[in-house]
Amino acid sequence: MSGPTAGEEGAVLPPADSNTEDTLDLTLSDEVLALFNAPDPARSAGAPGADGGLLGGVADWGPTATRAGTFQLVPATVERDLPMISGWMNDPAVAEFWELSGEPRITERHLRGQLDGDGRSVPCLGVLDGAPMSYWEIYRADLDSVARYYPSRPHDTGLHLLIGGVDDRARGLGATLLRAVADLVLDHRPACARVIAEPDLRNTPSVAAFLAGGFRFSAEVELPGKRAALMIRDRAVRHLL
């Protein structure tokens, strides 16, 4: 929603009088005209192509070495990945927080909402040593509805994560991959000063994984449907945490 425009709030208008001449002839200098014609950085920050696409081409980020093996984000497709992702969503430990359990069409609708959008959110498989084992959403937090609920900054990039296999949970793998993916974001999105996440406060293993992965707890945030922990990984201190 936009704020009040000129004449709606704060303006004092002269009384209507057909005999009153209130028109001024103004000559603007070239410098002033240049200010009016200059691009709006806040507007261009959200435009496709402003930084090589809204997320800079996640498919081109490539693999990265981690202590757990070689990891890569592979953008998801409905045709190839729906059965696997839907199966993960029906795990009770996942369904409690993602709320996408049930028939595959429920997960399909969630995926297509991103795939058919403007590229501000990219659903991905996390592939470790050639095996798909996690689901990720990389998204422009500053262009997402979540930006209304915390003090967002231009180019904030958000992460959602679920570890698919039970055997891959509760052994520190989440923290390793969160650190790796946050580094991928910061390496490939130079305009992004921080990576954020908003896990449910009740999901203590997730919050702990973000902390172990180099994120800091910033605040409790009341979002629609959950009270979240706002987690932030800052570019300026990425090598210190």
Residue pairs with C-beta under 8 A, 6 or more apart in sequence:
4 10
7 13
14 20
14 22
41 154
42 154
44 50
45 51
45 142
45 154
45 155
45 191
46 54
46 140
46 142
46 143
48 54
48 118
48 119
51 155
51 189
51 190
51 191
53 119
54 118
54 119
54 120
54 140
54 143
55 119
55 120
55 122
55 138
55 139
55 140
55 157
55 189
56 188
56 189
57 188
58 73
58 75
58 122
58 124
58 138
59 74
59 75
60 188
61 72
61 73
61 184
61 187
61 188
62 72
63 70
63 71
63 72
64 70
64 71
64 72
64 180
64 183
64 184
65 71
66 176
66 177
66 179
66 180
67 176
68 128
68 173
68 176
68 177
69 128
69 129
70 128
70 129
70 130
71 126
71 127
71 128
71 177
71 180
71 181
72 126
72 127
73 124
73 125
73 126
73 127
73 136
73 138
73 181
73 184
74 124
74 125
74 126
74 127
74 132
75 122
75 123
75 124
76 85
76 111
76 115
76 123
76 124
76 125
76 135
77 115
78 108
78 111
78 112
78 115
81 111
81 125
81 132
82 104
82 107
82 108
82 111
83 104
84 125
84 132
84 164
85 107
85 111
85 125
85 135
86 100
86 103
86 104
86 106
86 107
86 108
87 164
88 94
88 135
88 162
88 164
89 95
89 98
89 100
89 101
89 106
89 107
90 101
90 102
91 164
91 166
92 101
93 166
93 169
94 101
94 162
95 101
97 199
97 200
97 202
97 203
97 206
98 162
99 225
100 106
100 107
100 110
111 123
114 121
114 122
114 123
114 137
115 123
120 139
120 140
120 143
120 144
121 137
121 138
121 139
121 140
121 144
122 137
122 138
122 139
123 135
123 136
123 137
124 135
124 136
124 137
124 138
125 132
125 134
125 135
125 136
126 132
126 133
126 134
126 135
126 136
126 161
126 177
126 181
127 133
128 134
128 177
132 164
133 163
133 164
133 165
133 168
134 161
134 162
134 163
134 164
134 168
134 177
135 161
135 162
135 164
136 159
136 160
136 161
136 181
137 158
137 159
137 160
137 161
138 157
138 158
138 159
138 181
138 185
139 157
139 158
139 159
139 160
140 155
140 156
140 157
140 158
141 147
141 152
141 156
141 157
141 158
141 196
142 152
142 153
142 154
142 155
142 156
144 158
146 152
146 158
146 198
146 223
147 156
149 221
149 222
149 223
150 196
150 198
150 219
150 221
150 230
153 193
153 194
154 191
155 189
155 191
155 192
155 193
156 192
156 193
156 194
156 195
156 196
157 185
157 189
157 192
157 194
157 195
157 196
158 195
158 196
158 197
158 198
159 178
159 181
159 182
159 185
159 195
159 196
159 197
160 197
161 174
161 177
161 178
161 181
161 197
161 206
163 169
163 173
163 174
169 205
170 205
172 212
174 205
174 206
174 209
174 213
175 208
175 209
175 210
175 211
175 212
175 213
176 213
177 213
178 197
178 209
178 210
178 213
178 214
178 215
179 213
179 214
182 195
182 213
182 214
182 215
182 233
182 238
183 238
185 192
185 195
186 192
186 195
186 233
186 235
186 238
192 235
193 234
193 235
193 236
194 232
194 233
194 234
194 235
195 215
195 232
195 233
196 230
196 231
196 232
196 233
197 210
197 215
197 230
197 231
198 221
198 223
198 228
198 229
198 230
198 231
199 206
199 207
199 210
199 228
199 229
199 231
200 206
200 226
200 227
200 228
200 229
201 207
201 220
201 226
201 227
201 228
201 229
202 226
207 217
207 229
207 231
210 229
210 231
211 217
211 231
213 233
214 233
214 238
214 241
215 231
215 232
215 233
215 241
216 231
216 232
216 233
216 234
216 241
217 229
217 230
217 231
218 230
218 231
218 232
219 230
220 227
220 228
220 229
220 230
221 227
221 228
221 229
221 230
222 228
233 241
